[in-house]
Each structure stands twice: as structure tokens, then as C-alpha cells.
């Protein structure tokens, strides 16, 4: 697994809905991540049929290309 180059001053672990057609990736651009207040809120907002998956993520972190990324810690629905 790829280790995120995050800055502890701005990157935080959080729960989110991640929009992704494929769950093989481990990092996601900021515009594909919707932060939620809790794991329960993320699970309730999930819509797998619309490619909206609940996840535990860390970020945002700025990539070398200047894109803000979130890194996957774990999928919350066990997949």
C-alpha cells in the first residue's frame, strides 16, 4: 500500500463518501470525497449503485502536481 505524504498540520483522518466506479484505487482527488461527521453518517449516505462508497480516509494532502488528495485507510462497508 502506498504511504501518503501528508502534513499533520492540515491532514486529518475522517469519514467520508467516496465517489469512485472502481474500488481498486487508494487515493482520490478532493472533488470525489464528501466528508461526513461520523462513520454512521457515511454508512447512511452510501449509495453503491451510484458509486458512492463509505470510507475512512486521511487528507487532504497536496500531490506533486498540486492536486489535493485523500488516501484510503479502509472501506467502512467491509468490501
PyMOL Python script that loads the backbone (N, CA, C, O; Angstrom):
from pymol import cmd

cmd.read_pdbstr("""\
ATOM      1  N   UNK A   1       0.840  -1.185   0.000  1.00  0.00           N
ATOM      2  CA  UNK A   1       0.000   0.000   0.000  1.00  0.00           C
ATOM      3  C   UNK A   1       0.881   1.244   0.000  1.00  0.00           C
ATOM      4  O   UNK A   1       1.925   1.280   0.651  1.00  0.00           O
ATOM      5  N   UNK A   2       0.460   2.227  -0.715  1.00  0.00           N
ATOM      6  CA  UNK A   2       1.206   3.475  -0.830  1.00  0.00           C
ATOM      7  C   UNK A   2       1.032   4.307   0.440  1.00  0.00           C
ATOM      8  O   UNK A   2      -0.089   4.475   0.920  1.00  0.00           O
ATOM      9  N   UNK A   3       2.127   4.825   0.984  1.00  0.00           N
ATOM     10  CA  UNK A   3       2.056   5.648   2.180  1.00  0.00           C
ATOM     11  C   UNK A   3       1.835   7.102   1.786  1.00  0.00           C
ATOM     12  O   UNK A   3       2.578   7.635   0.962  1.00  0.00           O
ATOM     13  N   UNK A   4       0.820   7.753   2.363  1.00  0.00           N
ATOM     14  CA  UNK A   4       0.524   9.136   1.990  1.00  0.00           C
ATOM     15  C   UNK A   4       1.566  10.119   2.501  1.00  0.00           C
ATOM     16  O   UNK A   4       1.997  10.024   3.650  1.00  0.00           O
ATOM     17  N   UNK A   5       1.971  11.055   1.664  1.00  0.00           N
ATOM     18  CA  UNK A   5       2.910  12.101   2.098  1.00  0.00           C
ATOM     19  C   UNK A   5       2.138  13.251   2.721  1.00  0.00           C
ATOM     20  O   UNK A   5       2.075  14.337   2.145  1.00  0.00           O
ATOM     21  N   UNK A   6       1.551  13.030   3.887  1.00  0.00           N
ATOM     22  CA  UNK A   6       0.681  14.050   4.445  1.00  0.00           C
ATOM     23  C   UNK A   6       1.379  14.906   5.486  1.00  0.00           C
ATOM     24  O   UNK A   6       2.377  14.509   6.086  1.00  0.00           O
ATOM     25  N   UNK A   7       0.830  16.074   5.677  1.00  0.00           N
ATOM     26  CA  UNK A   7       1.318  17.041   6.651  1.00  0.00           C
ATOM     27  C   UNK A   7       0.341  17.027   7.821  1.00  0.00           C
ATOM     28  O   UNK A   7      -0.826  17.380   7.650  1.00  0.00           O
ATOM     29  N   UNK A   8       0.795  16.625   9.009  1.00  0.00           N
ATOM     30  CA  UNK A   8      -0.091  16.519  10.167  1.00  0.00           C
ATOM     31  C   UNK A   8      -0.766  17.830  10.549  1.00  0.00           C
ATOM     32  O   UNK A   8      -1.762  17.820  11.272  1.00  0.00           O
ATOM     33  N   UNK A   9      -0.249  18.941  10.082  1.00  0.00           N
ATOM     34  CA  UNK A   9      -0.863  20.226  10.422  1.00  0.00           C
ATOM     35  C   UNK A   9      -2.168  20.443   9.672  1.00  0.00           C
ATOM     36  O   UNK A   9      -3.049  21.153  10.158  1.00  0.00           O
ATOM     37  N   UNK A  10      -2.306  19.842   8.494  1.00  0.00           N
ATOM     38  CA  UNK A  10      -3.534  20.054   7.733  1.00  0.00           C
ATOM     39  C   UNK A  10      -4.276  18.765   7.410  1.00  0.00           C
ATOM     40  O   UNK A  10      -5.487  18.802   7.192  1.00  0.00           O
ATOM     41  N   UNK A  11      -3.594  17.634   7.373  1.00  0.00           N
ATOM     42  CA  UNK A  11      -4.242  16.362   7.064  1.00  0.00           C
ATOM     43  C   UNK A  11      -4.837  15.757   8.319  1.00  0.00           C
ATOM     44  O   UNK A  11      -4.238  15.796   9.394  1.00  0.00           O
ATOM     45  N   UNK A  12      -6.038  15.192   8.161  1.00  0.00           N
ATOM     46  CA  UNK A  12      -6.727  14.571   9.289  1.00  0.00           C
ATOM     47  C   UNK A  12      -7.410  13.306   8.817  1.00  0.00           C
ATOM     48  O   UNK A  12      -7.762  13.171   7.646  1.00  0.00           O
ATOM     49  N   UNK A  13      -7.593  12.379   9.747  1.00  0.00           N
ATOM     50  CA  UNK A  13      -8.405  11.224   9.410  1.00  0.00           C
ATOM     51  C   UNK A  13      -9.861  11.623   9.568  1.00  0.00           C
ATOM     52  O   UNK A  13     -10.215  12.374  10.477  1.00  0.00           O
ATOM     53  N   UNK A  14     -10.699  11.117   8.680  1.00  0.00           N
ATOM     54  CA  UNK A  14     -12.119  11.441   8.730  1.00  0.00           C
ATOM     55  C   UNK A  14     -12.911  10.373   7.996  1.00  0.00           C
ATOM     56  O   UNK A  14     -12.355   9.523   7.301  1.00  0.00           O
ATOM     57  N   UNK A  15     -14.212  10.440   8.168  1.00  0.00           N
ATOM     58  CA  UNK A  15     -15.125   9.539   7.475  1.00  0.00           C
ATOM     59  C   UNK A  15     -15.710  10.290   6.300  1.00  0.00           C
ATOM     60  O   UNK A  15     -15.925  11.500   6.357  1.00  0.00           O
ATOM     61  N   UNK A  16     -15.964   9.548   5.227  1.00  0.00           N
ATOM     62  CA  UNK A  16     -16.397  10.221   4.008  1.00  0.00           C
ATOM     63  C   UNK A  16     -17.165   9.278   3.096  1.00  0.00           C
ATOM     64  O   UNK A  16     -17.178   8.060   3.276  1.00  0.00           O
ATOM     65  N   UNK A  17     -17.799   9.892   2.113  1.00  0.00           N
ATOM     66  CA  UNK A  17     -18.348   9.177   0.973  1.00  0.00           C
ATOM     67  C   UNK A  17     -17.376   9.440  -0.168  1.00  0.00           C
ATOM     68  O   UNK A  17     -17.029  10.588  -0.450  1.00  0.00           O
ATOM     69  N   UNK A  18     -16.944   8.376  -0.818  1.00  0.00           N
ATOM     70  CA  UNK A  18     -16.009   8.497  -1.937  1.00  0.00           C
ATOM     71  C   UNK A  18     -16.742   8.090  -3.210  1.00  0.00           C
ATOM     72  O   UNK A  18     -17.291   6.992  -3.298  1.00  0.00           O
ATOM     73  N   UNK A  19     -16.744   8.984  -4.193  1.00  0.00           N
ATOM     74  CA  UNK A  19     -17.327   8.663  -5.488  1.00  0.00           C
ATOM     75  C   UNK A  19     -16.247   8.031  -6.347  1.00  0.00           C
ATOM     76  O   UNK A  19     -15.278   8.685  -6.731  1.00  0.00           O
ATOM     77  N   UNK A  20     -16.426   6.744  -6.645  1.00  0.00           N
ATOM     78  CA  UNK A  20     -15.468   6.036  -7.492  1.00  0.00           C
ATOM     79  C   UNK A  20     -16.136   4.821  -8.124  1.00  0.00           C
ATOM     80  O   UNK A  20     -16.742   4.016  -7.416  1.00  0.00           O
ATOM     81  N   UNK A  21     -16.037   4.674  -9.433  1.00  0.00           N
ATOM     82  CA  UNK A  21     -16.595   3.493 -10.084  1.00  0.00           C
ATOM     83  C   UNK A  21     -15.829   2.213  -9.732  1.00  0.00           C
ATOM     84  O   UNK A  21     -16.412   1.129  -9.723  1.00  0.00           O
ATOM     85  N   UNK A  22     -14.539   2.331  -9.444  1.00  0.00           N
ATOM     86  CA  UNK A  22     -13.710   1.179  -9.104  1.00  0.00           C
ATOM     87  C   UNK A  22     -13.109   1.383  -7.719  1.00  0.00           C
ATOM     88  O   UNK A  22     -12.573   2.450  -7.420  1.00  0.00           O
ATOM     89  N   UNK A  23     -13.200   0.365  -6.880  1.00  0.00           N
ATOM     90  CA  UNK A  23     -12.673   0.479  -5.522  1.00  0.00           C
ATOM     91  C   UNK A  23     -11.243  -0.036  -5.419  1.00  0.00           C
ATOM     92  O   UNK A  23     -10.774  -0.329  -4.319  1.00  0.00           O
ATOM     93  N   UNK A  24     -10.552  -0.150  -6.531  1.00  0.00           N
ATOM     94  CA  UNK A  24      -9.164  -0.628  -6.528  1.00  0.00           C
ATOM     95  C   UNK A  24      -8.172   0.460  -6.146  1.00  0.00           C
ATOM     96  O   UNK A  24      -7.051   0.151  -5.742  1.00  0.00           O
ATOM     97  N   UNK A  25      -8.554   1.708  -6.262  1.00  0.00           N
ATOM     98  CA  UNK A  25      -7.624   2.812  -6.004  1.00  0.00           C
ATOM     99  C   UNK A  25      -7.488   3.065  -4.508  1.00  0.00           C
ATOM    100  O   UNK A  25      -8.363   2.701  -3.722  1.00  0.00           O
ATOM    101  N   UNK A  26      -6.382   3.693  -4.126  1.00  0.00           N
ATOM    102  CA  UNK A  26      -6.163   4.003  -2.711  1.00  0.00           C
ATOM    103  C   UNK A  26      -6.035   5.503  -2.462  1.00  0.00           C
ATOM    104  O   UNK A  26      -5.844   5.931  -1.324  1.00  0.00           O
ATOM    105  N   UNK A  27      -6.140   6.299  -3.518  1.00  0.00           N
ATOM    106  CA  UNK A  27      -6.118   7.754  -3.331  1.00  0.00           C
ATOM    107  C   UNK A  27      -7.129   8.389  -4.285  1.00  0.00           C
ATOM    108  O   UNK A  27      -7.366   7.907  -5.393  1.00  0.00           O
ATOM    109  N   UNK A  28      -7.714   9.493  -3.808  1.00  0.00           N
ATOM    110  CA  UNK A  28      -8.827  10.103  -4.530  1.00  0.00           C
ATOM    111  C   UNK A  28      -8.699  11.617  -4.516  1.00  0.00           C
ATOM    112  O   UNK A  28      -8.343  12.195  -3.488  1.00  0.00           O
ATOM    113  N   UNK A  29      -8.981  12.271  -5.636  1.00  0.00           N
ATOM    114  CA  UNK A  29      -8.954  13.731  -5.655  1.00  0.00           C
ATOM    115  C   UNK A  29     -10.045  14.299  -4.750  1.00  0.00           C
ATOM    116  O   UNK A  29     -11.087  13.677  -4.544  1.00  0.00           O
ATOM    117  N   UNK A  30      -9.788  15.467  -4.227  1.00  0.00           N
ATOM    118  CA  UNK A  30     -10.689  16.119  -3.275  1.00  0.00           C
ATOM    119  C   UNK A  30     -12.125  16.228  -3.795  1.00  0.00           C
ATOM    120  O   UNK A  30     -13.070  16.111  -3.015  1.00  0.00           O
ATOM    121  N   UNK A  31     -12.298  16.448  -5.096  1.00  0.00           N
ATOM    122  CA  UNK A  31     -13.653  16.625  -5.621  1.00  0.00           C
ATOM    123  C   UNK A  31     -14.451  15.321  -5.670  1.00  0.00           C
ATOM    124  O   UNK A  31     -15.635  15.344  -6.005  1.00  0.00           O
ATOM    125  N   UNK A  32     -13.831  14.188  -5.343  1.00  0.00           N
ATOM    126  CA  UNK A  32     -14.529  12.898  -5.294  1.00  0.00           C
ATOM    127  C   UNK A  32     -14.835  12.467  -3.861  1.00  0.00           C
ATOM    128  O   UNK A  32     -15.360  11.376  -3.641  1.00  0.00           O
ATOM    129  N   UNK A  33     -14.508  13.318  -2.886  1.00  0.00           N
ATOM    130  CA  UNK A  33     -14.645  12.971  -1.471  1.00  0.00           C
ATOM    131  C   UNK A  33     -15.596  13.949  -0.789  1.00  0.00           C
ATOM    132  O   UNK A  33     -15.428  15.165  -0.874  1.00  0.00           O
ATOM    133  N   UNK A  34     -16.598  13.391  -0.112  1.00  0.00           N
ATOM    134  CA  UNK A  34     -17.568  14.193   0.645  1.00  0.00           C
ATOM    135  C   UNK A  34     -17.429  13.816   2.121  1.00  0.00           C
ATOM    136  O   UNK A  34     -17.801  12.713   2.519  1.00  0.00           O
ATOM    137  N   UNK A  35     -16.898  14.725   2.922  1.00  0.00           N
ATOM    138  CA  UNK A  35     -16.632  14.460   4.341  1.00  0.00           C
ATOM    139  C   UNK A  35     -17.947  14.359   5.114  1.00  0.00           C
ATOM    140  O   UNK A  35     -18.871  15.143   4.896  1.00  0.00           O
ATOM    141  N   UNK A  36     -18.017  13.379   6.022  1.00  0.00           N
ATOM    142  CA  UNK A  36     -19.177  13.164   6.885  1.00  0.00           C
ATOM    143  C   UNK A  36     -18.751  13.290   8.341  1.00  0.00           C
ATOM    144  O   UNK A  36     -17.567  13.175   8.656  1.00  0.00           O
ATOM    145  N   UNK A  37     -19.717  13.528   9.237  1.00  0.00           N
ATOM    146  CA  UNK A  37     -19.427  13.742  10.656  1.00  0.00           C
ATOM    147  C   UNK A  37     -18.974  12.479  11.378  1.00  0.00           C
ATOM    148  O   UNK A  37     -18.214  12.553  12.344  1.00  0.00           O
ATOM    149  N   UNK A  38     -19.438  11.319  10.916  1.00  0.00           N
ATOM    150  CA  UNK A  38     -19.135  10.074  11.619  1.00  0.00           C
ATOM    151  C   UNK A  38     -19.181   8.893  10.655  1.00  0.00           C
ATOM    152  O   UNK A  38     -19.613   9.018   9.509  1.00  0.00           O
ATOM    153  N   UNK A  39     -18.724   7.747  11.148  1.00  0.00           N
ATOM    154  CA  UNK A  39     -18.801   6.528  10.346  1.00  0.00           C
ATOM    155  C   UNK A  39     -20.260   6.185  10.068  1.00  0.00           C
ATOM    156  O   UNK A  39     -20.605   5.755   8.967  1.00  0.00           O
ATOM    157  N   UNK A  40     -21.109   6.376  11.068  1.00  0.00           N
ATOM    158  CA  UNK A  40     -22.536   6.091  10.900  1.00  0.00           C
ATOM    159  C   UNK A  40     -23.136   6.962   9.797  1.00  0.00           C
ATOM    160  O   UNK A  40     -23.896   6.468   8.964  1.00  0.00           O
ATOM    161  N   UNK A  41     -22.802   8.245   9.785  1.00  0.00           N
ATOM    162  CA  UNK A  41     -23.314   9.156   8.754  1.00  0.00           C
ATOM    163  C   UNK A  41     -22.821   8.746   7.368  1.00  0.00           C
ATOM    164  O   UNK A  41     -23.565   8.834   6.391  1.00  0.00           O
ATOM    165  N   UNK A  42     -21.581   8.303   7.285  1.00  0.00           N
ATOM    166  CA  UNK A  42     -21.039   7.860   5.993  1.00  0.00           C
ATOM    167  C   UNK A  42     -21.749   6.597   5.516  1.00  0.00           C
ATOM    168  O   UNK A  42     -22.083   6.475   4.338  1.00  0.00           O
ATOM    169  N   UNK A  43     -21.979   5.660   6.432  1.00  0.00           N
ATOM    170  CA  UNK A  43     -22.678   4.428   6.064  1.00  0.00           C
ATOM    171  C   UNK A  43     -24.105   4.716   5.612  1.00  0.00           C
ATOM    172  O   UNK A  43     -24.592   4.102   4.662  1.00  0.00           O
ATOM    173  N   UNK A  44     -24.780   5.651   6.289  1.00  0.00           N
ATOM    174  CA  UNK A  44     -26.158   6.003   5.928  1.00  0.00           C
ATOM    175  C   UNK A  44     -26.234   6.710   4.580  1.00  0.00           C
ATOM    176  O   UNK A  44     -27.229   6.569   3.870  1.00  0.00           O
ATOM    177  N   UNK A  45     -25.217   7.457   4.220  1.00  0.00           N
ATOM    178  CA  UNK A  45     -25.217   8.221   2.963  1.00  0.00           C
ATOM    179  C   UNK A  45     -24.711   7.406   1.772  1.00  0.00           C
ATOM    180  O   UNK A  45     -24.765   7.868   0.632  1.00  0.00           O
ATOM    181  N   UNK A  46     -24.230   6.214   2.035  1.00  0.00           N
ATOM    182  CA  UNK A  46     -23.682   5.383   0.955  1.00  0.00           C
ATOM    183  C   UNK A  46     -24.757   5.015  -0.061  1.00  0.00           C
ATOM    184  O   UNK A  46     -25.919   4.800   0.285  1.00  0.00           O
ATOM    185  N   UNK A  47     -24.344   4.949  -1.312  1.00  0.00           N
ATOM    186  CA  UNK A  47     -25.217   4.529  -2.412  1.00  0.00           C
ATOM    187  C   UNK A  47     -24.349   3.791  -3.431  1.00  0.00           C
ATOM    188  O   UNK A  47     -23.988   4.355  -4.464  1.00  0.00           O
ATOM    189  N   UNK A  48     -24.014   2.533  -3.144  1.00  0.00           N
ATOM    190  CA  UNK A  48     -23.110   1.790  -4.029  1.00  0.00           C
ATOM    191  C   UNK A  48     -23.572   1.739  -5.481  1.00  0.00           C
ATOM    192  O   UNK A  48     -22.744   1.743  -6.393  1.00  0.00           O
ATOM    193  N   UNK A  49     -24.880   1.691  -5.706  1.00  0.00           N
ATOM    194  CA  UNK A  49     -25.392   1.657  -7.076  1.00  0.00           C
ATOM    195  C   UNK A  49     -25.084   2.942  -7.838  1.00  0.00           C
ATOM    196  O   UNK A  49     -25.125   2.968  -9.068  1.00  0.00           O
ATOM    197  N   UNK A  50     -24.772   4.018  -7.090  1.00  0.00           N
ATOM    198  CA  UNK A  50     -24.372   5.296  -7.691  1.00  0.00           C
ATOM    199  C   UNK A  50     -22.869   5.536  -7.517  1.00  0.00           C
ATOM    200  O   UNK A  50     -22.386   6.653  -7.706  1.00  0.00           O
ATOM    201  N   UNK A  51     -22.141   4.485  -7.157  1.00  0.00           N
ATOM    202  CA  UNK A  51     -20.678   4.534  -6.970  1.00  0.00           C
ATOM    203  C   UNK A  51     -20.269   5.458  -5.820  1.00  0.00           C
ATOM    204  O   UNK A  51     -19.194   6.057  -5.865  1.00  0.00           O
ATOM    205  N   UNK A  52     -21.116   5.579  -4.789  1.00  0.00           N
ATOM    206  CA  UNK A  52     -20.828   6.398  -3.603  1.00  0.00           C
ATOM    207  C   UNK A  52     -20.598   5.440  -2.431  1.00  0.00           C
ATOM    208  O   UNK A  52     -21.540   4.857  -1.893  1.00  0.00           O
ATOM    209  N   UNK A  53     -19.316   5.290  -2.045  1.00  0.00           N
ATOM    210  CA  UNK A  53     -18.925   4.282  -1.068  1.00  0.00           C
ATOM    211  C   UNK A  53     -18.431   4.928   0.231  1.00  0.00           C
ATOM    212  O   UNK A  53     -17.712   5.926   0.189  1.00  0.00           O
ATOM    213  N   UNK A  54     -18.819   4.355   1.402  1.00  0.00           N
ATOM    214  CA  UNK A  54     -18.365   4.896   2.688  1.00  0.00           C
ATOM    215  C   UNK A  54     -16.922   4.473   2.975  1.00  0.00           C
ATOM    216  O   UNK A  54     -16.539   3.325   2.750  1.00  0.00           O
ATOM    217  N   UNK A  55     -16.136   5.422   3.472  1.00  0.00           N
ATOM    218  CA  UNK A  55     -14.716   5.127   3.701  1.00  0.00           C
ATOM    219  C   UNK A  55     -14.159   5.920   4.875  1.00  0.00           C
ATOM    220  O   UNK A  55     -14.703   6.949   5.276  1.00  0.00           O
ATOM    221  N   UNK A  56     -13.058   5.407   5.413  1.00  0.00           N
ATOM    222  CA  UNK A  56     -12.242   6.112   6.401  1.00  0.00           C
ATOM    223  C   UNK A  56     -11.021   6.585   5.618  1.00  0.00           C
ATOM    224  O   UNK A  56     -10.300   5.771   5.041  1.00  0.00           O
ATOM    225  N   UNK A  57     -10.787   7.892   5.595  1.00  0.00           N
ATOM    226  CA  UNK A  57      -9.726   8.464   4.764  1.00  0.00           C
ATOM    227  C   UNK A  57      -8.846   9.408   5.578  1.00  0.00           C
ATOM    228  O   UNK A  57      -9.195   9.806   6.689  1.00  0.00           O
ATOM    229  N   UNK A  58      -7.701   9.756   5.002  1.00  0.00           N
ATOM    230  CA  UNK A  58      -6.832  10.776   5.582  1.00  0.00           C
ATOM    231  C   UNK A  58      -6.507  11.788   4.486  1.00  0.00           C
ATOM    232  O   UNK A  58      -6.244  11.428   3.339  1.00  0.00           O
ATOM    233  N   UNK A  59      -6.532  13.050   4.867  1.00  0.00           N
ATOM    234  CA  UNK A  59      -6.222  14.096   3.892  1.00  0.00           C
ATOM    235  C   UNK A  59      -6.802  15.422   4.327  1.00  0.00           C
ATOM    236  O   UNK A  59      -7.279  15.541   5.455  1.00  0.00           O
ATOM    237  N   UNK A  60      -6.776  16.391   3.490  1.00  0.00           N
ATOM    238  CA  UNK A  60      -6.182  16.354   2.159  1.00  0.00           C
ATOM    239  C   UNK A  60      -4.669  16.552   2.215  1.00  0.00           C
ATOM    240  O   UNK A  60      -4.127  17.145   3.148  1.00  0.00           O
ATOM    241  N   UNK A  61      -4.021  16.040   1.196  1.00  0.00           N
ATOM    242  CA  UNK A  61      -2.582  16.187   1.033  1.00  0.00           C
ATOM    243  C   UNK A  61      -2.333  16.670  -0.383  1.00  0.00           C
ATOM    244  O   UNK A  61      -2.985  16.209  -1.320  1.00  0.00           O
ATOM    245  N   UNK A  62      -1.412  17.579  -0.548  1.00  0.00           N
ATOM    246  CA  UNK A  62      -1.141  18.115  -1.885  1.00  0.00           C
ATOM    247  C   UNK A  62      -0.130  17.217  -2.603  1.00  0.00           C
ATOM    248  O   UNK A  62       0.951  16.937  -2.086  1.00  0.00           O
ATOM    249  N   UNK A  63      -0.508  16.775  -3.805  1.00  0.00           N
ATOM    250  CA  UNK A  63       0.393  15.936  -4.601  1.00  0.00           C
ATOM    251  C   UNK A  63       1.464  16.801  -5.254  1.00  0.00           C
ATOM    252  O   UNK A  63       1.406  18.029  -5.191  1.00  0.00           O
ATOM    253  N   UNK A  64       2.433  16.157  -5.876  1.00  0.00           N
ATOM    254  CA  UNK A  64       3.495  16.903  -6.562  1.00  0.00           C
ATOM    255  C   UNK A  64       2.952  17.701  -7.739  1.00  0.00           C
ATOM    256  O   UNK A  64       3.582  18.661  -8.184  1.00  0.00           O
ATOM    257  N   UNK A  65       1.782  17.307  -8.246  1.00  0.00           N
ATOM    258  CA  UNK A  65       1.149  18.045  -9.346  1.00  0.00           C
ATOM    259  C   UNK A  65       0.251  19.169  -8.837  1.00  0.00           C
ATOM    260  O   UNK A  65      -0.334  19.903  -9.633  1.00  0.00           O
ATOM    261  N   UNK A  66       0.138  19.307  -7.519  1.00  0.00           N
ATOM    262  CA  UNK A  66      -0.681  20.368  -6.940  1.00  0.00           C
ATOM    263  C   UNK A  66      -2.125  19.982  -6.690  1.00  0.00           C
ATOM    264  O   UNK A  66      -2.933  20.833  -6.319  1.00  0.00           O
ATOM    265  N   UNK A  67      -2.469  18.715  -6.886  1.00  0.00           N
ATOM    266  CA  UNK A  67      -3.830  18.232  -6.656  1.00  0.00           C
ATOM    267  C   UNK A  67      -3.975  17.839  -5.192  1.00  0.00           C
ATOM    268  O   UNK A  67      -3.083  17.208  -4.625  1.00  0.00           O
ATOM    269  N   UNK A  68      -5.095  18.211  -4.579  1.00  0.00           N
ATOM    270  CA  UNK A  68      -5.355  17.816  -3.190  1.00  0.00           C
ATOM    271  C   UNK A  68      -5.983  16.426  -3.193  1.00  0.00           C
ATOM    272  O   UNK A  68      -7.005  16.195  -3.840  1.00  0.00           O
ATOM    273  N   UNK A  69      -5.353  15.496  -2.455  1.00  0.00           N
ATOM    274  CA  UNK A  69      -5.758  14.093  -2.452  1.00  0.00           C
ATOM    275  C   UNK A  69      -6.148  13.622  -1.061  1.00  0.00           C
ATOM    276  O   UNK A  69      -5.652  14.122  -0.051  1.00  0.00           O
ATOM    277  N   UNK A  70      -7.049  12.646  -1.033  1.00  0.00           N
ATOM    278  CA  UNK A  70      -7.376  11.903   0.178  1.00  0.00           C
ATOM    279  C   UNK A  70      -6.907  10.470  -0.041  1.00  0.00           C
ATOM    280  O   UNK A  70      -7.040   9.928  -1.138  1.00  0.00           O
ATOM    281  N   UNK A  71      -6.357   9.858   1.008  1.00  0.00           N
ATOM    282  CA  UNK A  71      -5.852   8.490   0.936  1.00  0.00           C
ATOM    283  C   UNK A  71      -6.769   7.564   1.731  1.00  0.00           C
ATOM    284  O   UNK A  71      -7.180   7.887   2.845  1.00  0.00           O
ATOM    285  N   UNK A  72      -7.077   6.430   1.155  1.00  0.00           N
ATOM    286  CA  UNK A  72      -7.952   5.449   1.778  1.00  0.00           C
ATOM    287  C   UNK A  72      -7.260   4.772   2.957  1.00  0.00           C
ATOM    288  O   UNK A  72      -6.130   4.298   2.835  1.00  0.00           O
ATOM    289  N   UNK A  73      -7.940   4.731   4.086  1.00  0.00           N
ATOM    290  CA  UNK A  73      -7.492   3.930   5.227  1.00  0.00           C
ATOM    291  C   UNK A  73      -8.221   2.590   5.175  1.00  0.00           C
ATOM    292  O   UNK A  73      -7.608   1.528   5.284  1.00  0.00           O
ATOM    293  N   UNK A  74      -9.562   2.661   5.003  1.00  0.00           N
ATOM    294  CA  UNK A  74     -10.359   1.442   4.942  1.00  0.00           C
ATOM    295  C   UNK A  74     -11.749   1.752   4.398  1.00  0.00           C
ATOM    296  O   UNK A  74     -12.275   2.845   4.604  1.00  0.00           O
ATOM    297  N   UNK A  75     -12.339   0.782   3.703  1.00  0.00           N
ATOM    298  CA  UNK A  75     -13.745   0.891   3.304  1.00  0.00           C
ATOM    299  C   UNK A  75     -14.588   0.526   4.514  1.00  0.00           C
ATOM    300  O   UNK A  75     -14.291  -0.459   5.190  1.00  0.00           O
ATOM    301  N   UNK A  76     -15.625   1.287   4.802  1.00  0.00           N
ATOM    302  CA  UNK A  76     -16.428   1.058   6.001  1.00  0.00           C
ATOM    303  C   UNK A  76     -17.432  -0.073   5.862  1.00  0.00           C
ATOM    304  O   UNK A  76     -17.901  -0.605   6.869  1.00  0.00           O
ATOM    305  N   UNK A  77     -17.769  -0.449   4.648  1.00  0.00           N
ATOM    306  CA  UNK A  77     -18.774  -1.497   4.458  1.00  0.00           C
ATOM    307  C   UNK A  77     -18.152  -2.881   4.309  1.00  0.00           C
ATOM    308  O   UNK A  77     -18.826  -3.829   3.907  1.00  0.00           O
ATOM    309  N   UNK A  78     -16.875  -2.996   4.629  1.00  0.00           N
ATOM    310  CA  UNK A  78     -16.211  -4.290   4.645  1.00  0.00           C
ATOM    311  C   UNK A  78     -15.820  -4.858   3.296  1.00  0.00           C
ATOM    312  O   UNK A  78     -15.368  -6.000   3.221  1.00  0.00           O
ATOM    313  N   UNK A  79     -15.981  -4.104   2.248  1.00  0.00           N
ATOM    314  CA  UNK A  79     -15.634  -4.610   0.909  1.00  0.00           C
ATOM    315  C   UNK A  79     -14.199  -4.311   0.568  1.00  0.00           C
ATOM    316  O   UNK A  79     -13.736  -4.663  -0.517  1.00  0.00           O
TER     317      UNK A  79
END
""", "prot")
cmd.dss("prot")
cmd.show_as("cartoon", "prot")
cmd.util.cbc("prot")
cmd.orient("prot")
